[in-house]
Amino acid sequence: MITTSWLRSPWDADPLSWFTTPNLPLAAAALSLVHGIIVLGPSGQAGSRPLVQVAALGLATVALLWVHIATRPRFGGMTIARALVAVVLTSAALVVSAAGYLGEAFAIQLWWAPLSASLLLLSLAPYTSALRLVLFGAVLLGVGAVTIVLLVVPDETAWPPFAIAVITLFPIVVGVVGGVVMIRTITMSLTRWSERPLDVPGTLAPTDELVASVDRATSERIAPAVSFLTAVLERGSVTAGDTARAAAIAERLRSELAGVVDRTWIERVADGRAVTVDDPDRLAERLDLAQRTAMRALLDALLGDIESPLGSARIQLRRTDHGAIAVALRILSTMAEGRRETFLAPYYVNLQSTVDNLRWRTGPVTAVEFEVAAGSRGGSRVQRTPEPGTPGGPVAR
């Protein structure tokens, strides 16, 4: 069974952080182009049909440039159809380059096309899921294998067929494995990060005093039950009144524990901070990871800096008449207005690709409103994390 972590891309998990590194495909295109020029020029590997190699290199470069264009925030992320366009262009570059060497031997270890295919996979990694990257890699490996058997092996005498396959396909395998490892590492880390409680200013590592305060809070919660049981044991009998009192104590404890466990992720995140959550229908649980990360990042950025004075926030979630989820955030921060607007610009750009009807107002109070259409964002869900209960975590109030 495939878990959701295999179906989620780093961009899906955190569209905000990738705003600072949007040019990975451009860097890969530049590296592929420079490498191809060096191999075809100074290394003398253009063969007898240099224009064919130039055309193939152009296809490989265009594929990487297409990834850059298709992943701009205004386009709403990399779809499988857009990714396949890049894969087809790169596959064509492999075939055209191999055809350009048809009938002549060349230094297979210097062939530039497999490296370009590997760079394509790595450039797709931030914007696609691990499962999709494996599928794209399988397509490139299949095309590469067929191309080797039909166009390269018959003319290559310096290397045995198996060595040719290893030399040619190894860069593509590295691209698949490296991309999958990067995607899995980032998405799993972000999933854990997105629901951790906000850092409370002044909170330190677990100490004897902190552990003692947790013990005191626990003792106070169960003190009535302990007192009642002690009295019954000393008396040695149970009356009808004892039964009623025991039921009342049990109901109170059950209500307290249920209230802690049943809190939504945003309520657990906001624990210990000046954040009011108004979500009577528990709609926060229906937001996907990208939307949760956006809200979490805003709260972290404007309220979570322990160096600055405290701010406050109010979060409201309501069901609209057409079935969507309306989210409204009001954040009061002491950050200077100019710095705040500059700081919030990337959040606005990236939120456009994850929500609908985004409205944003800055000023003394930052107001953010958007809607999440029911079932329209892929439905990526976040598994609820356990309520923090270790020393150093927030103490239930």
C-alpha positions in Angstrom: 0.0 0.0 0.0 1.4 3.4 -1.0 1.3 6.0 1.8 0.5 9.6 1.1 4.1 10.6 1.6 4.9 8.9 -1.7 2.2 11.0 -3.4 3.3 14.4 -2.0 5.9 16.8 -3.5 8.1 19.2 -1.5 6.2 22.0 -3.2 2.8 20.5 -2.0 4.2 20.2 1.5 5.6 23.7 1.7 5.1 26.1 -1.2 6.5 29.0 0.9 10.0 27.8 1.4 10.6 27.0 -2.3 10.0 30.7 -3.0 13.6 31.4 -2.0 15.0 28.7 -4.4 12.9 29.0 -7.5 15.7 28.8 -10.0 16.8 25.2 -9.7 15.6 24.3 -13.2 17.4 27.3 -14.6 20.6 26.2 -12.9 20.2 22.7 -14.3 19.6 24.1 -17.8 22.7 26.2 -17.5 24.8 23.3 -16.3 23.4 21.0 -19.0 24.1 23.6 -21.7 27.7 24.3 -20.5 28.5 20.6 -20.2 27.1 19.9 -23.7 29.1 22.8 -25.2 32.3 21.6 -23.6 31.8 18.0 -24.7 30.8 18.9 -28.3 33.4 21.7 -28.7 36.8 21.4 -26.9 36.4 17.7 -26.3 35.7 17.1 -30.0 32.7 14.8 -29.5 30.4 16.5 -32.1 31.0 13.7 -34.6 30.4 14.1 -38.3 26.9 15.6 -37.7 27.5 18.5 -35.3 24.2 20.2 -36.2 22.3 17.1 -35.0 24.1 17.2 -31.6 23.4 20.9 -31.4 19.7 20.3 -32.1 19.6 17.5 -29.4 21.3 19.8 -26.9 18.7 22.4 -27.7 15.9 19.9 -26.9 17.5 19.0 -23.6 17.9 22.7 -22.6 14.3 23.6 -23.7 13.0 20.7 -21.5 14.7 22.2 -18.4 13.5 25.7 -19.3 10.0 24.4 -19.6 10.2 23.0 -16.1 11.2 26.5 -14.9 8.2 28.1 -16.7 5.7 25.4 -15.6 6.6 25.7 -12.0 6.0 29.5 -11.6 3.5 30.1 -8.8 0.9 31.7 -11.1 0.5 28.3 -13.0 -0.5 26.5 -9.8 2.3 23.9 -9.6 3.7 21.1 -11.8 1.1 18.8 -13.2 1.8 15.3 -14.5 1.0 16.5 -18.1 3.5 19.4 -17.8 6.2 17.1 -16.4 5.6 14.6 -19.2 6.3 17.4 -21.8 9.8 17.8 -20.3 10.3 14.0 -20.1 9.3 13.7 -23.8 11.7 16.5 -24.9 14.6 15.0 -22.9 13.8 11.5 -24.3 13.8 13.0 -27.8 17.2 14.6 -27.1 18.6 11.2 -26.1 17.3 9.6 -29.3 18.4 12.5 -31.6 21.9 12.6 -30.1 22.4 8.9 -30.4 21.1 9.1 -34.0 23.7 11.8 -34.7 26.4 9.3 -33.9 24.9 6.5 -36.0 27.5 4.7 -38.0 30.5 6.0 -36.1 32.2 5.3 -32.8 32.4 8.0 -30.1 33.6 8.2 -26.5 30.6 6.8 -24.7 31.9 7.9 -21.3 31.7 11.5 -22.5 28.2 11.4 -23.9 26.4 14.5 -22.6 22.8 13.3 -23.1 22.4 11.0 -20.0 23.6 13.7 -17.7 21.0 16.1 -19.1 18.3 13.4 -18.4 19.6 13.1 -14.8 19.5 16.9 -14.3 15.9 16.9 -15.5 14.9 14.5 -12.8 16.7 16.5 -10.1 15.1 19.7 -11.3 11.6 18.0 -11.1 12.2 16.8 -7.6 11.0 19.9 -5.7 7.8 20.0 -7.7 6.7 16.3 -8.1 6.0 13.4 -5.8 8.4 10.5 -5.2 6.1 8.0 -7.1 5.8 10.3 -10.1 9.6 10.8 -10.2 10.1 7.0 -10.2 7.7 6.8 -13.2 9.4 9.6 -15.1 12.8 7.9 -14.4 11.5 4.6 -15.6 10.4 6.3 -18.9 13.8 7.8 -19.4 15.6 4.6 -18.5 13.4 2.7 -21.0 14.0 5.1 -23.8 17.7 5.1 -22.9 17.9 1.3 -22.9 16.2 1.0 -26.3 18.3 3.8 -27.8 21.5 2.0 -26.6 20.5 -1.3 -28.1 19.4 0.0 -31.4 21.7 3.0 -32.1 24.8 2.7 -29.9 25.8 -0.9 -29.3 26.0 -1.9 -33.1 28.7 0.8 -33.7 30.6 0.7 -30.4 33.6 -1.7 -30.3 35.6 -0.3 -27.4 33.1 -1.4 -24.8 31.0 -4.5 -24.3 27.2 -4.0 -24.4 26.8 -4.4 -20.6 29.4 -1.8 -19.9 27.8 0.6 -22.4 24.4 0.2 -20.6 26.0 0.8 -17.2 27.9 3.9 -18.3 24.9 5.4 -20.1 22.1 4.6 -17.7 24.0 5.2 -14.4 23.5 9.0 -14.4 19.8 8.5 -14.9 19.6 6.0 -12.0 21.5 8.5 -9.8 18.9 11.2 -10.8 16.0 8.9 -9.8 17.5 7.7 -6.5 18.8 11.2 -5.5 15.5 12.8 -6.4 13.4 10.2 -4.4 15.6 10.5 -1.4 15.4 14.3 -1.4 11.6 14.3 -1.9 11.0 11.8 0.9 13.3 13.5 3.3 11.8 16.9 2.8 8.1 15.9 2.8 8.4 13.7 5.9 10.3 16.4 7.8 7.8 19.1 6.8 4.9 16.9 7.8 6.3 16.6 11.3 7.3 20.3 11.5 3.9 21.7 10.3 2.0 20.6 13.5 4.6 21.2 16.2 3.5 23.8 18.8 4.7 27.3 18.4 7.8 28.0 20.4 6.8 29.9 23.5 9.1 32.8 24.4 11.2 32.0 27.4 10.6 28.2 27.1 13.8 26.3 28.0 15.0 22.8 27.7 13.4 20.3 30.3 14.6 21.1 33.8 13.8 19.8 37.3 11.5 22.9 37.8 9.6 22.3 34.6 9.2 18.6 35.3 7.9 19.4 38.8 5.4 21.9 37.3 4.1 19.2 35.0 3.8 16.8 38.0 1.9 19.5 40.0 -0.5 20.1 37.1 -1.2 16.4 36.8 -1.7 16.0 40.6 -4.1 18.9 40.7 -6.2 17.3 38.0 -6.5 14.0 39.7 -6.6 15.2 43.3 -10.4 15.0 43.7 -10.4 11.4 42.4 -7.5 10.4 44.8 -9.2 12.1 47.7 -12.5 10.3 47.0 -10.9 6.9 46.7 -8.9 7.4 49.9 -12.1 8.3 51.8 -13.9 5.2 50.5 -11.0 2.9 51.4 -10.8 4.3 54.9 -14.6 3.9 55.4 -14.6 0.4 54.0 -18.0 0.7 52.4 -19.6 2.2 49.3 -22.9 4.1 49.5 -25.3 5.3 46.8 -23.8 8.8 47.2 -20.3 7.4 46.5 -21.6 5.9 43.2 -23.0 9.2 42.1 -19.9 11.1 43.1 -17.6 8.6 41.3 -19.7 8.9 38.1 -19.4 12.7 38.3 -15.6 12.6 38.8 -15.2 10.1 36.0 -17.3 12.3 33.7 -15.3 15.4 34.5 -12.0 13.6 33.9 -13.4 12.1 30.6 -14.5 15.6 29.5 -11.1 17.1 30.2 -9.2 14.4 28.5 -11.5 14.3 25.5 -11.2 18.1 25.2 -7.4 17.8 25.0 -7.4 14.9 22.5 -10.1 16.3 20.3 -8.5 19.6 19.7 -7.7 20.4 16.1 -4.1 20.8 14.8 -4.4 24.6 14.8 -5.5 24.6 18.4 -2.6 22.4 19.4 -0.2 24.6 17.4 -1.5 27.8 19.1 -1.3 26.4 22.6 0.6 28.8 24.9 0.3 31.8 22.5 -2.0 34.8 22.1 -3.9 33.0 19.3 -7.7 32.6 19.4 -9.1 29.8 17.3 -12.8 30.0 16.3 -13.6 26.7 14.6 -16.7 25.1 16.0 -17.1 22.6 13.1 -13.5 21.4 13.2 -12.9 22.5 9.6 -9.2 23.0 10.2 -8.8 19.2 9.9 -9.9 19.4 6.3 -7.1 21.7 5.1 -4.3 19.9 3.3 -0.6 20.1 4.2 0.2 23.1 1.9 -2.6 25.2 3.4 -1.6 24.2 6.9 2.0 25.0 6.3 1.0 28.5 4.9 -1.0 29.3 8.0 1.6 27.9 10.3 4.4 29.8 8.6 2.5 33.1 9.0 2.0 32.5 12.7 5.6 31.5 13.2 6.9 34.5 11.3 4.8 37.2 12.8 4.3 35.8 16.3 7.0 33.2 16.9 10.1 35.4 17.1 11.2 35.3 20.7 13.5 38.3 20.1 10.5 40.6 19.3 7.5 41.7 21.4 4.5 39.5 21.4 1.7 39.9 18.9 -1.7 38.3 18.8 -3.9 36.5 16.2 -7.5 35.3 15.6 -8.3 32.5 13.2 -11.9 31.8 12.1 -13.0 28.9 9.9 -16.6 28.7 8.5 -18.5 26.6 5.9 -19.7 28.7 3.0 -23.0 28.4 1.2 -21.4 26.6 -1.7 -19.6 24.0 0.5 -16.1 25.6 0.6 -14.2 26.4 3.7 -13.7 30.1 4.4 -10.6 31.0 6.5 -9.9 34.4 8.0 -6.8 35.4 9.9 -6.3 38.6 11.8 -2.7 39.0 13.0 -1.5 41.9 15.1 2.3 42.2 14.9 4.7 44.8 16.2 6.9 44.4 13.0 7.5 47.7 11.2 5.0 48.2 8.3 7.6 48.4 5.5 9.4 45.4 6.7 6.2 43.5 7.2 4.9 44.1 3.7 8.3 43.1 2.2 8.4 40.0 4.4 4.8 38.9 3.5 5.2 39.3 -0.3 6.3 35.7 -0.9 3.5 34.3 1.2 1.0 36.1 -0.9 2.5 34.9 -4.2 2.6 31.3 -3.0 -0.8 31.2 -1.3 -2.3 32.0 -4.7 -1.3 28.5 -5.9 -2.9 26.7 -2.9 -6.1 28.5 -2.1 -9.1 30.2 -3.8 -10.3 33.8 -3.6 -7.3 35.1 -1.7 -7.7 38.5 -0.1 -4.8 40.2 1.7 -4.7 43.5 3.6 -1.7 44.9 5.5 -1.6 47.6 8.1 -1.5 47.6 11.9 -3.5 44.3 11.6 -2.6 41.9 8.8 -5.9 40.5 7.4 -5.8 37.3 5.3 -8.9 35.7 3.9 -9.2 32.8 1.5 -11.4 29.8 0.6 -10.6 26.1 0.2 -12.9 24.4 -2.2 -14.2 21.1 -1.0 -12.1 18.2 -2.5 -10.4 20.5 -5.1 -6.9 20.4 -3.9 -6.1 16.8 -4.1 -7.3 16.1 -0.6 -3.8 15.5 0.8 -4.4 15.0 4.5 -2.1 15.2 7.5 -2.1 12.4 10.0 -2.8 13.9 13.4 0.2 14.0 15.6 -0.2 13.0 19.3 -0.9 15.7 21.8 2.5 17.0 23.2 3.0 15.3 26.5 6.8 15.2 27.1 8.6 17.5 29.5 9.3 20.7 27.6 6.0 20.6 25.6 3.1 22.9 26.5 1.2 22.1 29.6 -2.5 21.8 29.2 -4.5 24.6 30.7 
